[in-house]
Amino acid sequence: MIPFNIKQLETFLLVATFGSFRKAAERLNTTQPAVSTRIAGLEEALGAR
């Protein structure tokens, strides 16, 4: 089973594309803290930081 979800992966790709949590949040129509939470969950799932 994959240790992360599609929303986390989508969020990561947008942060990488835009180089900004704020811009990724705008694109996802969510808040910057929500983006940070998704990225933190992805990092934990992958054992990365």
Rosetta blueprint (number, residue, H / E / L):
1 M L
2 I L
3 P L
4 F L
5 N L
6 I H
7 K H
8 Q H
9 L H
10 E H
11 T H
12 F H
13 L H
14 L H
15 V H
16 A H
17 T H
18 F H
19 G L
20 S L
21 F H
22 R H
23 K H
24 A H
25 A H
26 E H
27 R H
28 L H
29 N L
30 T L
31 T L
32 Q H
33 P H
34 A H
35 V H
36 S H
37 T H
38 R H
39 I H
40 A H
41 G H
42 L H
43 E H
44 E H
45 A H
46 L H
47 G L
48 A L
49 R L
